[in-house]
């Protein structure tokens, strides 16, 4: 009924709008509808083909028209049926994202309306079954339908590919009814073993896949030279800046300088931060416009040499400009072999310019550094393109000032900086005379797999397999080879495996990074708790553990280390003594400390020349694995323990992961001792930081018991040290596209770390229970068999063993043999079979909880995210920074969904505890089938003990302030007053507050007062644990969440988190902003613990807030 009247309603609404505004909207637009051949599409796809029609009509003498659909529901079937009648062929364009493997949606609709026109033609004269539709009597009046599926970024199709699509439906074309274009199913031949294996698999299982491709063959793509009046270039950025801003400024500058016809398009979806960005653009001297790029590029400009992966569409004698500080010959050697060959064969002109150094000298605001780099690079381009006259260069330089003066937020200083950067680019250009360099052969080393892949215990080749994901997806993204991505099922699953954000190396997106000043560090914990990206990691180690690690690494490389092993204890003791007395902080690295200890030890020992030579050789092999490893003597971990027992002090060390640091400056800002400082990044610095970070990953982890002993007595300021444990620290993996200094990400990281603190201990208790059961059941089996097993005839026994298939003999199979030989032995094969099966099940469970496939054990939490702000960085393909199960859900009832997921999780745990309960009964010989078979058949979560329920992972619902305004508050209330262990997290940035959401309602009843009073509203529910917290107070934050997770009840965590770049302040001020919000009482902190005894005032704790008397 609704559908029948919808068209009439839309028409009436349109007419009313036209009367008011004078603007008229149509169902579709037809250009040259009388043509014999039509293209039917919608959206931007229609714009891409217009400029190609002229070439097709000229080359093939065929008339081509286009119909652009603006309204798809209701679909303008009747009008289109008349336009399509008598056409020779119709090409339907459909984006890949709407193709599900069957009929193309738009083509299906066109076939339906043509079928109706044919049905009209089959009726008796004067009769129609589909009024308003055309009538087709003859087969020649019915057009052939051709469909083409184009990639999401169809804008990157070049003119030759568009012409190939149109030619396909012409009489002399290939006449393929359904084709894909812009997609290569098998990819180009490669020397990368990983890709080659994937290609071979696809060809084996899908041998006919390539017949669906419609691409322009290489031999059809004749090389071109630059045109005289048209300029086509591509720019590639690795800096993490918004490249579109540069392009917008560039287009306006060109217009002011007298150029015309500017056209640009991104060659992949643009992401503002930490993604490669490629944009192609063209402009003319003549006043003409176009909406499709030519096939070839005249110039390529990149801000990092690592982006030089493909020059296949660069013209002969084209221009390549690279931002680099490397000398010309060294830079040439950094180019991939494939790139060098194209450069040489096409005689491409190659230039380098140290745009970064120039921009640093000019910039007064660090935030404009990337923009100035691109001004330098574009200035360099206009210098080397000989088609641009001197007059045009001067006009461009002067036009920059005119364009920038339109921006009132830019002062004269900034405007002059942009102009100066452009002019400096003209001067600082350096040619690379590669013809003069000696030839060399190289095969660059393949980047090692990310650390989250290397730690995997096993692979299963499913869509959840991180190793499979790296080989088929991550590798190509990180090597800027997305055009060679294989057609793999993982891309259709909607699944991004946990920890895949470690694929991304952010060292190429920044120019500086923090450096540790070990002599000033006190191990206070602020830097590693405030870093949003888990880029700063601390560890505490005995000196003996450091030395043992280095010894092990040396032995792995084939070194014997026999001589050094003899004096190792004395060496460690000597080093510990030196370090304990080092009040002047002379020994800041492990190798320097050990070197001093070694020299003193050698002096005491007085070995002969041969022995000393052996000692020194092995000592060098030891210290190479601790090169640059920082060591810090802190009161908390070293002095306190050393004063109680000599040699018991822990050395503290700090590492910075260069692959995940975003140079937000936050760690430098929050450090009270100035132990961190920002320095200009160099390749050597990155290498040294990477080595230290990887060393810390391989060093032994500290246990909870050890940490508690060290920190005893535990104080309210000790919670931050929980993150020294690796499994607590790595609750968010770096490498995502969150904004630098993100308080939201920092808060989510601290929250999940607190969950891990609680659940790690509970899982360990569960593992202990499993281990004890396994051992006791195996002892029971062995005891039973030992008491009854006697072999009278070994020949017969051997024959019986031969009849058992499989590599191992199970206890139950052995019991059957014994029963045949000793019928009165009293063994129950059925019982032994059950015990044997239980042992196998328990060992499998233990393996899942200890290691699992990812080497991190079974997940300790699950999460449902209904917060688009968080999903913008945590759900960006192909980078997932969350190492636990997460479902991103925006539409529908998130609370009902979460409840269903929670019940499913609980049912999985029921199966675990069922196995444990049965094993315990079997162990005590108390399992009675008549009673327990029925009991365990109906075993449910209602039967679980309090201890067992505590071992079940919590489900966490994450909302932000925007999502909270859209969800069903009744559903939230039901969660918080229910009995399920579901925790609700609301991240409040205090930036989306309407008068209503600020909490103008002051009556605390069931009516929801708004996000500003969310915490107090939850307290009035009386049942849930409630914490209003901020990451600016990390110890209070962690302690509050830990207490809430420990309780088997619902909880609400209301978190204030700043987002610097969205709220217009510097990233390094993120923590300061959160502290100020508390101090100003814009966001007071408190906890409400319903399990505390006493009245309301005893349950509510507001002590963390500043004293009102001190205001």
N, C-alpha and C positions, 0 to 999 in steps of 0.2 A: 504494500500500500504506500509506504513512504517513498520507495524508489520511483513509483509511478508518477508521483506528484513533484519529485525533486526538481526536475528540469523546469517546470512551470514556476516553482518558487525561486529558483536561481535567476531565471529571466526577469521576473518581477523585481527582484532585489537589484539586479544590474541596472534596469531601467530607472529605478528610483535613484540609484547612485549617480547615473549619468545626468539626470536632471539637476542634482545638487552640485556636482563637480565639473560637469562637461567632459568627463573622461569615460570612454566606452571600452568595455572589455569584450573580447570575442572568445568563442569556443576553440577556434583555430585560425591560423593564418595561412593562406595559400599564395605562393609565389610561382607564377607561370603555370597555373593549373592545367592549361591546354596542352602541355608538353606530352609526348608519347611515354616518357619515363618519369616516374615520381619517386621522391624520397619522403618517407613519413617518419617523423620522430617527434620528440618533445624535449624541453629544457635546452641546455646549452649545446647539445649535439646538433641541433638544427642550425646554429650559428656557424658551426665549423665547416659546413659543406658548401656554403653559398659561393665562396671565392673559387672553389674548385670546378664549379659548373661551366664557367667560361672556357676553361682549358679542355674539358671533356667535349663540349659542344663543338669547339674549334677542331679538335683532333679527330673526333669520330663522326662529326656532322649529325649528332643526335641532340634533340631538344630534351632538357631535363628540368623538372620543376620540383618544388619542395613544399610539403605541408607540415607546419609546426603546430602540434597539439598543445593547447593551453589548459583544457579541461578534460580530465580522464574519467570523471564520474560526476554526473552521467556522461557517457561517451557519445560524441556527436555522430552516431552511426548513420542516421538517415542522410545527412548532408554529405558525408564522406562516400557513401555508396554511389552517389551520383558523380562525384569527382573521380572515383576509381574506375568507373565503367569505361570500357573501350581503351584503357591504358595497356600498353604492351607488357610492362613490368613495373613492379613496385618494390623498392628497397626499404625495408623496415630496420631502423637502427634502435638497438636496445642496449642500455648499460649492463655490464657484467653483473652488477650487484642485484639486479632484478631477475637474473636468469637462474632457474633452479634445476636445470638439466633436461627439462621437457620442452613444451611449447613456449616460445617467446611470448610473453603476455600481450604486447601490442600487436604482434603478428596474428595471434589467436583472435583478437577482437576484429581485425580487418577481415580475416577469413570468415568469421561469423556473419558480418554484415554483407559480404559478397555472396555467401550461401543464401541469405535471405533474398537478395536481389535475384539470384538464380531461381529460387522457389517461386518468386513472383512471375518469372518468365515461363514457368511450367504450367501455370494456371490457364484456364480458358480465357479467351479474349475478353478484356474488360474486368477481369477479376484479379484481385491481389490479396495475398494473405498477410502481407506486411506493409500496411499503409505508410506512405512517406518515403519508402525505400525505392531505389532504382529498380528497373526491370531488365534483366539480362536474358535474352532469347538465344544467343549464339555463343558457342565456346570461344569465338574470337573476341567477344566483348568482355570476357573474364580475364583480368590481368594475372600474370604469374607473380607469386609472392616470394621474394628473396629476403632473408633475414641475416643481419650482421650483428654479432655481439662484440661490443667494444669495451676496453678496460675502463675502470672508474676515472682514470686520468686521460680520457680520450683527447683532451686538448693537446696532448703530446704527439698525436698522430701528425705525420708530415703530409705535405701535399701529394706526394706520390702514392702514399697508402690510401688516401681519400680517393684519388683517381682510380686505384685498383679496385676499390669497393664498387664504385659506379660502373666501371668497365665490366665487372663480373656479371651484371645482369643484361649486358648488351648481347646481341646475337653472336658476336665473335669472341665473347668473354668465356671464362671458365664455367659459368652457369652453375655454380655451387649454391644449393638452396639455403643452406645454413652454414655460416662461416664465423670464425673468430679472427679478429685483426688486432694488431698491437700486442699479441700474446704469442710466445714461443713455448710450446709444450715440452719440447726436448732441449731447447737451449742451444747455444753455439758450442762447437767443439772446444774442449777445455783441457788444460794441463793440471787442473786441481783434482787430485784423486777422489776426494769426497764427492764433488759434483759429478765426476765421470761415473762413479758407481751408481749414483741416483739416476742419472740419465739412462744408464744401461737397464736398470730395473724398470723404469717407465716404458722404455722401448719394448722390453720383454713382455710386460703384462698388458700394454696398450699399443700394439703394433700399428694400428690404423689411426692413431690420434692425430698425426700430422696432416691427414687429409682434411681436417676441419680448419686448418690455418689458411688464411689468405694474407700473405705478406709479400713485400717487394723483394725479390731475390737480389743478392749482392751484385750479381753481374748486370742487373737492371739499373743499379744505382750508380750511374756514371759520376765520377768525381767532377766537382765544379770549382770555379774560381770566383772570387768575390765580385758581385755586381757593382756597377759604378755608382748608382744612386740609392741602393738599398743596403742597409747595414743590419746584419743578423748576428747576435751574440748570445752566449750562455754564460751565466755567472753561477758559481757554486760556493756555498758558504759552509764552514765547519765551526763558526764562532759561537753559534747559539743565539745570535742576534736575530731580530725580525727583519729578514732580507727584503720583505715587501716595502718597508719604509724607504730603504735605499732606492728601490725601483721607482717608487712614487716620486721621490725627489729628482731622480734622474729624468723621468718623463717630463716633469715640469721644466727642468733646466733645458732640455732639448727643445721644448716648445718655445721658450723665451729666446733661444738662440736661432730660431728660424727653421728647425726641422719639423717634419710632419709625419702623420701616419703611424704614431707610436702604438705598438701592440705588444703585450707581454702575457705570459702564462706560466704558472708553476708546473713543473714537470713531475711533481708528486705532491700529495697533500701537505700544505704548509703547517708546521708546528712551531710555535713561537720560541720554544727553548729546547736546546740539546737534541736537535735532529738535523741531519744533512738537509740543506735547502738548495734546490736547483731551480733557476728561473731562466727561461729563454725570452728574448725580446727582439723586436725589429723596429726600425724607423727609416724614414725616407727624406730625401730632399724635396721630393715632389709632394703635392697635396693629395695624397690618396690614402685610403684606409683599407685594412684587411682584417680578417678574423681567422686566419690560419697561417702558420709559419711555413716558410720554405723547408725543404728537406735538409739543406746544408747550413752550417754555422760558419760565419767569417772569423769569429774570435771566441776564445774560451778564457775566462778569468776565474781564478780560484784563490781562496785565501789560505789554502793549506795544500802542500804537495801530495798529501795522502788522498786527495780527491781526484787525482789523475788516474782514473781507471779505464776510461774509454774516450778515444778521440775519433771514432769511426765516422762521425758526420762533420768533421772539421774540413774546410775546403783546402784545396791545394794552395800553398803559400799563405795559409791562414795564420792567425796570431794566437799565441798562447802566453798568458801572463800569470806568473805564480808569485804569491807572497811568500818570501823565504829569506832567511838570514844566512843561508849556506853559500859557500863559494860556488861558482858556476859548475865546475867539474864534479864536485861532490853532489850538488843538486841533481845533475844529470844522471848520476849513478843511482839516485833514489827513485828515478822514474821506473815504472814497471817495464819489462822487456817489450810487451805488446805496444805500449805507448811510444817507446823510443823508435820502434820499427815504423810506426805510422808517421811520426815526425820526420824521420829520415826519408821515407818514400815520397811524402808529399811536400817535402822541403818547407815544413811549417816553421815560422819564425818564433823563437822562444825567448822570453824575457823574464827576468826576476826583479823584484823590488822589495826592499825590506819595509813594507808598509807598517808593520807593527812598531818598529823603532821610530819611524817618522811620526806616527800617531801619538806615541807616548810623549815625544818631545813637545807636541803641539797641545795635547789635551789638558784642559784644566779641570774637567769633570770626568772621572773614570767611567761613568755610565755612557759617555759618548765615544769611547775608544773604538768600538767596533764600527760605528758609523763613519768615523774619520778614516779607518783603515780602508773602507770601500771608496771613500772620496779619493784617497791616494791611488788606489788601483784603477779607478775610472779615469783619473787624470792621466795615468800612464797609458791607458788604452788610446785616448785621443791623440797622444803624442806619436804613437807608432803606426797608426792607421793612416797611410799616405793619402788616402782618398779624401781625408778631412783637411781643408785648407787652413792656413795660418789665421785668416780672418775668422773662420768658424771656431777655431780653438779659443781665440780671445773672446769671442761672443759667448762661448760656453762658460769660460771662467768668470766673466762678468755676470752671467745669468744666475749663477749660484746665489750671489748676494741678493738679487731681486726676488728670487723664490723664497729664500729664508726670511727676508724682511716681512713676509706675509704672516709669519708665525710670531705672535706677540710674546710668546713665552721665551723666545731666544733673544738675548741681548747682543750688543755690538761685538763683544768679545767672542761669543760662540759663533756668530756669523763669520767673523774674520778667520776663525779657526777652520771652518769648513772650506772657505775659499783658499786658505793657505795649504791645506791638505791636498786639494785638487792640484794646485800649482806645483807643490813639491813632488807629486807623482810624475809630473812632466819631466822633472829634473833627475830624479833618483833611479830612473830605469837603467837596467843593466842587461845587455845582450848575452845570450848563452851560445857561444860558437861551437856547437856540438860536433861540427865537421872536423874540428881540429883535435878533438879528444881521441885518445887511443881506444880501439875497440876492446870490449870486455864481455864475457859471458857470465851471467849470474842467474840463479834461481832463488828469489827472495824467500826467506824462511816463512812458513805458514804460521800465522798467529796461533799460539797454544790455546786449547779450549779454556773457557772461563773457569774460575775456581769452583763455582757451583756445579759444573759438569765433572770436573776432575775428582770431586769427592764422592761421586755416585758409587754405590755398592754394586749395582746391577742395572741392566737395561731390559725393557720389556717391549720396546718398539710400538707402544701405544701413543695416543695423542698427549698423554701425560709425561712421556719420556723426555726429559730435558736434553739428554744426549742426542736423541733423534731430532729434536727441535733445533739444536745448535747446528747440526750437520745440514739440515734441509732449509733452514730459515735464518737463524742468527748469524751464521758465517757470512752469508751474502749481504745482510744488512750492514754488518760491521766492516765489510770490505767494499762497500759502495757498489755492489754488484746485484742489486735487486732486479735488474733486467734479466738476470740469468736464473732467477728463482725457479726451481723445478715445480711441476704441477703435482703437488703432494697432497694427500688427504688431510693433513694437519691444517691446511688453510681453510677448510670448510667446516671444521669442528666447532669453532667458537671458543676453543680452549687455548689458553696461553699458560704453559707450565710454570709452576712456582719457581721463583729465583732467576727467571730469564733476563731480568734487567742487568744482571752481572755481565751480560754480553757486551753492553755498551761501555766503551772507553771514553770517559769525559776529559781525559788529559788534552785532547785535541780541541776542546771547546773553550779553553781558558788560557790566559797569558801569565798568570801568577798562581802561587799556591802557598799554604802556610808551611813554615819550617820551625822545627822544635829548637828551643834554646834550653838544653837539658839542665844547665847549671841553675836555672831559675825555677824549674818545675817542682811543685810540692805534691803532685798526685792528688789534687783536690777533687777531681772528677767532673768539673763543670764542662770542660771541652767535649768529652765523649758523651755526656748526657745532652748537651745542647746542640750537637751537630745533627741536623735533620737527615743526613745522607749516610749515617753510619760510616763516615770516612775516617774518623779518628778512633782508634782502638787501643786500649791499654791492656797490659798484662803484668802479672807478678810471677817471678820465677826464682827458684834457688839458683845460685851460680852454677851448681853442679848440673842442673837440668840444661842450662845453656851449653855447657861444655859437652855433656852427653849428646845433645842434639848435633853439635858440630862434629863430634867424633863419628856419629852414625852417618852423617852426610859424606864425610871423607871416606869411610869404609864402603859406602854405596858406589863411590867412584873408583873402587879398586885399590884403595890405599890400605896397607896393613895396620899402621898406627901401633905397632907392637912396642916400640921403644917408648913412645910417649905414654902409653897405657901404664907403664911401670911407675911413672912419677905423677900421674894424673891427680891423685888425692892430695899430694903435697902442693901441686900447682894451684888447685882450687882453694886449699886452705890459705896459701900465701896471698892469693888474689882477694879472698874474703877479708883478710886482715888489713890489706892495703886500702880496700874500699871503706872499711869501717873507720879508718883514720883520715879519710879524704875530706876534711872540712873545707878545703879550698876548691873542691870540685875540679880537680885536675884530670880525672879519668871519666870522660863522658861517653866513651864507647867501649864495647866489650873487648875489642881487639887491643885497644890501648891499655886497658887494665890488665889483660892477660899477658901482654907483652912485657909490662913492668914486672909482673909476678914471675914470669919465665926467666927474665934476666937475673932477678935476685936469686931464684932457685938454682940457676946454672952457676952463679957465683959461689953459692954455698956448696954445691955438689962437687965442683971442680972435676968434671968428667974429662977423659982424654979427648984428643982432637977428633978421633973417629966417632966416639959416642956423641960428642957435642954436635957434630955435623948431622948425625941421624936425628938427634932431638930437634934441631932447628928445622930440618927438612919437614918432619912430621908436624911440627908446631905451625909452620906456614900453611900446610895443608888443612890444619884445624881452623886457624883464624880467618881463612878466606871465606868461610861460611858465616862468619859473624862480622864481616866487614861493614863498618858504619852503623852497627846495631847500637842504638842509644841505651845507656843505662843511667838510672836515676836513683839516688839514695834519698829516700823519703822517711820522715819521722813515723808515718803511719805504718809502713810495711817493713822498713829495715831497722831503724834505730830502736824502736820499741821492742821488737823481737830480739834484737842483738843484745840489748841490755839485760834481758832475762836469760838468754842462753847464747853463748858464743857460736857463731856459724849458722844461726837459725834465721837470720834476716833475709827478707825477700827483696830482690832487685826489681824495681819498677821500670817498665819501658813503654814507650808510646810510639805508635806508627800512624802514618797518614796514607790512606789508600789513594794513589793518584788517579785511579780509574773511576772513582766515585765522587771525589771532591769537586764542588762547584765554585770554589773560591768566593764564598759568600761573606767571608771575613768574620763570621759570627764567633768562631772559636777564639780568634785574636781579641775580639771585643770583650768576651766574658772572662778571659783569663785574668785573675787578680794579680798575678806575678809577672805578667808580660813574658811568659815562657814560650809564646808563639808569635811569630811575625810573618808578614807576607813578603815574599821575594819573587822576583822575576823568574818564571819557570824556564828551565833548560832541559834538554834531553837527558843529561847526566843526572839532574835532580830527580826527574821522573823515575829513572832506572834505579837510583838508590832508594827512593821511597818505596818502590814496588818490591825490592828485595827485602827490606825490613818488614813490610806488611806480610809478605808471603812466609817469612820466617816465623812471625807470630802465629800464623795459621797452623804451622806444623809443630810448634812447641806444645808441650802437654798443657791441658786445661786444668784449672784449679777447681777443686770440688767445693760444694756448699759447706761441708764440714770444715775444710781447711780455711775457707774464708771467714767463717764464724769464729774459729779459733784465733785467727790473726786480728780480727776486729774486736774481740772480746775486751771489755763489755760493749755490746752493740748499742750505738746511740741513734738518735733521730737523724743524724747527719750521715749515717752509714749506708743508706739504701742505694746511693749512686754507685757504690762499689760492687753491687750485684752484677753490673754490666761488664765487670772484668771476666765473667764466665762467658765463654764463646757462645753457647746456646742461648744465653740470655741477651747477648749483644746483637746477634744476627737475626733479629726479628723483622727487620726490613733491610732488603738488599739495595745497595746504591745502584745508580745508573738510569734512573727514571727521569721523567721530564718535569718533576715538581719545581716550582719557582725557587731560586736561591734563598736560603734563610727561612724556608716555609715553616711556620709555627704549627700548621695543621699536620704536616708530615712528622715533625718532631714529637708532637703530642701522641700521634698514633704509634710511633716507635716506642715511646716510653710506656704507653698503655700495654702493648703486646709484650714488652719485656717484663712488666709486672705480672702478667698472666703466666709467662714462662717460669718466673720465680716460684710460683705456687705449684703449677702443674708438673714441672720437672721433678720436684720432690715426691709428689704423689705417684708419678709414673715409675720413679725409682723404687718406691715401696711395692708397687704392683709387680715390677720386674723381680724383686726379691722373692715375692710370693710365688711367682712362676718358677724361678730357679730352684727354690726349695722343693716344690712339688715335683719337678722333673727329676731331681736327684733322688728324692725319696721313692718315687715310682720305679726308677731304674734299679735302685737298691732292692726294692721289693721283688722285681722281676728276677734279678740275678739270684736273690736268696731262694726263691721258689724253684728255679731251675737247678741251682746247686744242690739242693736237698734231695732231688729226685732223679737227677740225670746220671744214669749208668749205661754204658754201651757194652752189651754182651757180644755182639757180632759186628765187628767194624765193617765187614764187607756189605752186610745188609744195610747198615746205617749209611754207608757211602752211596748205595743205590737209592736210598730214600732221599738223600740230599740232592742227588742228580735230578730227581723229578721236580724239584722246586725251581721255578723260573725266576729270574731276576738276579741282580748282583749281590743281594744280601738276604740272609735268612732272618725272618722276624721271630720274636719270641713265641707268637701264636703258632707259626709253622713248626717251630721246634717242639712245641708242646704236643702237636698232633703226632709227630714222630715218636715222642716218648710214650704217648698214650697207647700207640700201636704195640710198642715193645714192652711197656709196663702198664697194662690196663688198670692195675690196682695202685698206681703211683699217687692218685688223688689230685692230679692236675686238672684244672678246668680250662680247656683250650679257649672257650668263649670268653672267660674272664681275662685270660692272658691277651687275647686278641683285643679286648676293650682297653686294657691297660696300655698295650703297645700303641694303639690308635691314639689314646689320650696323650702319651708322651710325644708322639709326632705332632699332634695339634698344638701342644704347649710349646714345643720348640719353634714351630712356625710363628706362634704368637710372640714369643720372646724375640725372635729375629725382627718381626715387624716393629716392636716397641723399642728395640735397641738401635737398629740400623734402618730398616725399611729400604726402599729402592733408592732414596735420595741420601742415604747415609746419616740422616738426622732423626730417624725413628718416626713413630706414628705422630700425626699432628696433635698438638696440645690445645688447639682451639680452631674454631671455624667462624667465618665472618660473612655477614650480608651487608653490603654497602648500598645505601640509598642516598648518595651525596655526590652530585655531579662534579663538584669542585675537587673531590678526592679522586674520583674516577678519571679525571682529566690527566692525572699523572700515574695512577696505579692501574689503569686499564687501557693503556696506549699500546697497540700492537707494534712490535712483538715483545714488549718489555713489561714483565710482571715483577714488581719488587717485593711482593708479599709471599713469604715462603710457607703458606698454609692455605687450606681451601677457602676461596673467596668467591662469592656470587655477587655480581653487580646487577642491581635491580632498581628500576626507576618507576615503572608503571604498575598499578595494581596495589593490592594490600600487602605491604612489606611485612607486617606483623603476622598475618596468617601464613605467609610463605615461610617466615622464620620459624614459626611454631611447627609447621610440617617438617622442616629440615631438622629441627631439634629432636622431634620424635623419631625420625629415621636414624639420627646419630645415637640416640639412647638405645634403640633396638639393636644396633651393632654392638654396643657395649653389653647388652643383655646376653648376647651370644658368647662374649668373652667370659663373663662371670658364670654363665651356665657351665662352660667347660671347666673352669676352676672349681666350682662346687662339686661337680661330678667326680673330678680327680681327687678331691679331698675325701669324699665318701668312699671311693674305691680304695684309697690308701688305708683307710681305717677298717676296711671290709664291712662297711655299713650300708653299702648300696643294695637296696632291695627293689628288684625290678617291679614287683607288684605295687609298690608305693611310689617309687621315684620315677618310673617311666612316664606315668601320667603327670606327675608334678612338673617334670622338666619339659614335657610337651607343651604345657600351658604356662611355662615360666615367663614372667614379664617384669617390667621395670618396677612394678609394685612390690616385688619380692626382694629387691636390692636393699642391702644394708646401708646405713649412713656412710660407712667407710667406702663401700663400693660406689655409691653415688658420687662421692667426692673425687673419685678417679675418672669420672666421665668428663670429657672436655666441655667447657662452656661454649655457648653460641653467642656471638657478639653482633648486635645490630648497630651500624654506624649511620647516623644522620648528620646533616649539617643544618644551619639555620634556615636555608631555603627549603630543604626537604621537609623540615618540621612543620612549616606553614602549609604543606600540601598533604600530609599524611592524616590518617584517621586517628584523632586523639583518643577516641574510645578504645581503639586497638592498643594504643600505648598504655592506657590505664589498665587494660586487661592483662597485659604483659607484666606490669609492675605490681599488680595485686595478685598475680597467679602464683603457682607453686613450681614453675619450671625455672631451671638455672640459666635463664637468658639475661644477658647484660645489655643494656641500651647505652650507647655512647652518642652524645650530641655535641658536635664541635661547633662552637659559637665564635664567629670572627667579629661580632659587634659591628658589622658593616651593612647589614640588610635589615635594619630595625625601622619599622613603621611605627606610628604612634600606638597602634594596637599591640604590636609585638614587643614594645618596650615594657609592657606590663602595667597598663593603666588600671586594670581590674585589680581591686585590693581585697576582694573576698575570696579566701582560700577554701573553696569547696570543690565540687567535681568540675566546675567550669574552668577551662584552661585559660590561665591569665596571660600567656604569651611567653616567649623565650627568655625574656629578661628575668622572669620569676619562675622559670622552669624548675630549678632546684627546690625552691620552697614548696611549689605545687606537689612535687614528688614526695617531699617530707610529709606533707599532709595525708598522703596515702597510708602512712604508718608502717606498711609492710616491707617495702624495698630498702636496701642499703643505698644511701645517696651520698655522692661526693661531688662538690663543686670545686674544681681544681684547675691549675694552670701549669704548663711546663716551665714557666719562669721560676717555679719553686719545685725543683725536681725531686727532692727528698720527700716533701709532703705529697707530691703527685704519686710517686711510686708506693709510698706507704699506704695511701688511701686506696689505691687500686688493689694492692695486695690484700688488704683487709676485706675489700668487697668481693674479691675472687674466692677467698677462703670460705666465705659463707655460702651455703647451699640455699640460695634465694635469689630473686630478681635484684638487679641493681641498676641505678642510673648514674652515669658519670657525665656531668655537665662540664665541658672543658672550654676555657677561653684560649684561643690560639690566634696569633697574629699572622697576617699574610703581607709582608712588607711591600712587594712591588704592586700588589693590588690596592694597598692602602697608602701608597705614595710616601714611603719612607725607606731608608736604606736597609738592606738585608741584615747588616750587622747589628741593627737596633731592634731586632725581633724580640729577643729576650727582655731587653729594657722596656719595650712597649708592654709586655705581659706583666712585668713587675709593677710598672706605673699604673696599670689598670687595677691592680690589687691595692696599691698604696692610696690611690685616689677613691677607692671604694666603688669604682665603676663595676667591678666584678669581685665581690667578696668571696673568700674561700671558706668552705666548711665541710664537715662530714656528719652524716646522721647514721648511727649504728643501732638498729632496732634490737640487736642481741645484747646490748649493754643493759645491765640492771639499773633500776632507778627510774626517775621521772624524765620528762622530756629534756630538761636542761642537762642531765647526765648523758643522754644519748647524742646530743648536738654539740659538736666541738668546733669553735671558731677561733681557737687560740692562735692560729697561724697569722691572722690579720694584724695590721699595725695597731698599737695601743692608741685608743682615742685620746688619751691624755697627752700624747706626744704630737698631736696634729698641730 
